[in-house]
Amino acid sequence: MTERRTMVRRVSRRGVLASAGGAFGAFVTTGAAVETELLPGRSWVYRQLGMDGPDGIVPRVTPGPSTSGSFVSEARQGRTCGWTVAYPPGEARALPVVVVLHGKGADHADAFGRDGLALDVFLAEAVGRGTPPFALASVDGGDSYWHARESGEDAATMVTEELLPLLERAGLDTTRIGLLGWSMGGFGALHIASGLGPDRVAAVTCMSPALFRDYGDTTPGAFDDEADFAEVTPFGRQDRLTGIPIRIDCGEGDPFYRATRDYRDSFDEAPAGGFARGDHDRGYWRRIAPAQLAFIGKALRGG
């Protein structure tokens, strides 16, 4: 899982500036530089100053059962894709399902377990507290940013035309699904939802989505070229999500904070969620997981 762990030792503002050194240290001294994200080390500065907020705590509950497997994906050009379905404790038949899309450098397994995001554990806690039960299904999507690429690889089609039929055969209700993603997977959740529309998507939740205002800001390899970026950017396409309940959360120290803020602000009606102290890391994602799962579980049941 791609993440930055919160440092245990906190240092003073004076210590941060001294350790930064040289021109970078002088740059940090201007508060405006941090607030407008001119600093490439925004997350580092927030972490050093203790501005990340507390890490989320995995609840002391026993998760429900899970099952895993793999399939060879035609849409991903013959790659073997691992998958896991995590169920809440209790009845596991005919449940609605939320497809979980991982971030860059991660795979399907990183969504689950106490060494990962522990979404299976948070699911058990949510259902125990009254959230209508549903299953979580995660799958390997590679690092292609969950959209069709010039190479022919198409992780979005893999989800819609290969994973969903597999989940239906396993007895899950895929009539209307939920989508949850973190980082690159947050971008993917918005992209796939905009293609499927409200008839197929009951809700979308994003943790620190990897959003970019301009092609020049993008992560190397995320898009084939400027034309590819223009084809799939979620900016200017919010109308495609009309009728789908959306929740978007992002930390204020996150490298994607500014783009995520601009994206949320461009909706006619602001999505649920918002911003709080936090970085682009597992500690923050675990902190917001309960609210995200409660939101999507309610939406799946038409709440």
N, C-alpha and C positions, 0 to 999 in steps of 0.2 A: 504494500500500500504506500502510495506517495504521501508523505506527511512530514511535518516538522514537529518534533516533540518539544513540549514546554520545558525550559530549564528550571531545575529546582532552585538554584542559587540566583537570587535577585541582586542586581547591582544598582547603584545610584545613577541619576542622570549624569552627574559629573563623571562617574566611571565609564559610562557609555561613550561620552564624547571623547574622553581621553583615549579609550581603546580604539575608537574608530580611526583617529589620526588623520593628518594631512588634510587634503581638500575635502575628503568625505566627511571628516569630523566637522569642518567649517560648514559644510552643507547641512549637516544634521542640526546645527544650532539654529537654523531658521525654521520655526515651528510651521510656517506655511508649507515648507517643502514636504514635511511628513503628511500634513493634512490634504495636500493636493496630489499626493502619490507621485511626486517627481522623483522620490528616492527609490532606486531599485531595491534597497534593503528595508522597505517599509515594515515587513513582517519581522525582520531581525530587530529593528528598533523597538517595536511594540513588545516583543518578547523580552528584551533586555530591561525595559522599563516596567515590566510587570503589568502590562495593559491587556493581557490576553483573556483574563477572567479565569474562573475555575474550570478544571477538566470535568467532563461528565463522568459520573460514577455508574459502573455496571451494576444493576440491582442483583441482590442475592436471592434470585429465584431460579428454578430449574426450567430450562427451555423445553419446548415440546419436541417431538421427533422430527427427524429430517431424513431426506433421501438424496443421493447424489448419483450422477452418471456422466456420460459424455456422448457426443454424436459428432459425426463428420459433417461439416457445414459446407454445402455447395455455395451458399452466398458468400462465405469467407474463403472461397477457393481451396476447399479440401482440408482446411485446418480442423483439428480436433478441438471441440469446445466442451469444456467441463461445465457442469451445472449442479446446483443444489436447490432443493425446495425445503424450506423450513416451515413447519406447521406449529400452530399454538397447541398447548396441552388440550387434550380432549378430542372431540370429533374432528376428523380430518377430511371427510368426504364432501364434495361439491362446494368447497369454499371458494369465494372470490380470491383473486391472486394479484399481488403487486410485483411487477418486474423490477428488480434492482439492478441498476447500471453502475459499474465500478468506475473509479478514476484511473487516470493514466498511470501505468506502471503497476497496476493491481490486477487481480483476477477475481473470479466469482467467489472464491473462498474467503476473501478479505471482508466480505459483508458480515460474516458470522463468526461465532466463537469469541471467547474472552480475550484472545490474542488479536482479534480483528475489531470490527465495529460493534460486534455483539448484537446485531439487529434481531437475532433469534431470541436472545434473552430479553431485550426490550419489548419484543412482540409478546412474549409470555406475560410480562408485567402489565402491558397495556390491556390485554384481553382479561387478565385477572382483575383489572380495575374497571371493567365494563365496556371497553372498546369492542364492537362487534368483531368476531373472529375472521381472520383471513390468513392466507399463506403468503410467504415471501419466496420468490424464485430469482436466483442470480445466475448469470451465465458469463462465460468468457467472451469479451468483445475485442480483445487486442488493444492497440493504441491508435486506432484509426478515427477516433472521435465520433464513433457511432453514426457514420453517414457513408454514403456511397463514394468510393474513391476512384481515381483515374486508373488505378491498378486493376480494378474489377472487384475488389473486396467491398462488401457492403454489410456492415454489422447491423444496421437498422433492419434490413430485409431478413437477416438471420433471426432477429427477434420476432418479427411479425409473421414470417412464413415458415420458420423451422421450430423455434422455441415454443410459441403459443400452441401450435398443434400438438407438440409433445406434452405440454401441460394439460391440454384438454383430454388427451388419451390417458393421462394419469388421474383423471377424475376431477380436476379443478374446473371451476366456472370461468371461462375466458371471454364471456359475452361482452363484458365491459371490465377493463383492467385498470389497475393503478400503475403509475410509474414513479419510481424514486431513484434519484441518482446523486452522487457526490462528485464534485469537481468536473472532470471530463464527462462523467455520467450524468451530471446535472444538465449540461448542454445537450447530451443525448436524449434525456427524458423530454426536454422541451421540443427537440427536433422530431422525435417519433410521435409525440402527442399532436404536434401541428399537422402531421401527415394523416394520422388516424381520425382525428376529430372527436367531438363529444359523443358520437354514437358508439365508439369503441373505448374511449378513455373516460373513466369516472373521476380521476383526480391525478394531479402531478405534484410531487414535492421535490424540492431541490435543496441540497446542502452545498453551499459555496460553489455555485455553478461556474464553470470555466467559460466566461463570456468576454468577448473582445469587441470594442467599438469599431476598430479599424483593422484592416488586414496587416498593417505594419506593426501592430501590437501583438500579433498572434504567436503562440508557441511554435517553434520549428517542428514541422511535420504534422501539425494539426489539420492543415488544409493543403490541397495540391498547389493552389495558386490563388491569385486575387479573385478570379472568376468563380472558383470553387467556394471561397469564403462568401462572396456575394450571393451565391445560390442558396446557402444554408444558414446564414446568420439569422438568429431569431429577432434581431432588431428590425423594426418596421413590419413584423409579421405577427404582432400580438393578436390581431383579429382572427387568426387561424385557431387560437385557443379559446375563442368565445364559447361559453357554455361549459367549460371545464374548470372546476375548482382548482386553484393553484396556490401553493405555499412555497415561498422562497426565503431562505435564511442565509445570512452571510456574516462573518465576523468583521468588525471594523478595522482589524489589522490585516485582513486578507488581501493578497495582491489583486484579487478580482472584486474588491469592495466597490470601487468607483464605477466600474462597468455594470455591476449587478444593481447598484443604486440607480443608475441611469435607466437600466432596463425596467426595473420595477416602476419607476416614475413615469414611464411612457405608456402604461396601461390607463385606459379610461377609468377603471376602478382598480385600485392597488391590490395586488395579491395579498394573501395572508402571510404571516411571518414578519420578517424585518431584520434589524441589525442590533448587535450587542457586542460587547467586548469578546474578541476571539480571533484566532489565527486560522490558517488553512491546515488544520491538523485533526487528528483523531479525538483529542480532548474536547475540541469544540463540537465536532460532529456527534460525539456521544452525548453531549449536553443537550443538543436540540433533537435527538432521536425520539424521545418520548412524545414531544409535541407534534413532530412530523408523522409518527405512526398513528397517533390519535386522530389527526386531521384526515389522513387518507382512509383510515378505517371507517370513520363516520361517513365520508363521501361514498365509499363503496356500497354502503347500505342505504344510500339515498338520503343521508341526514343533512 
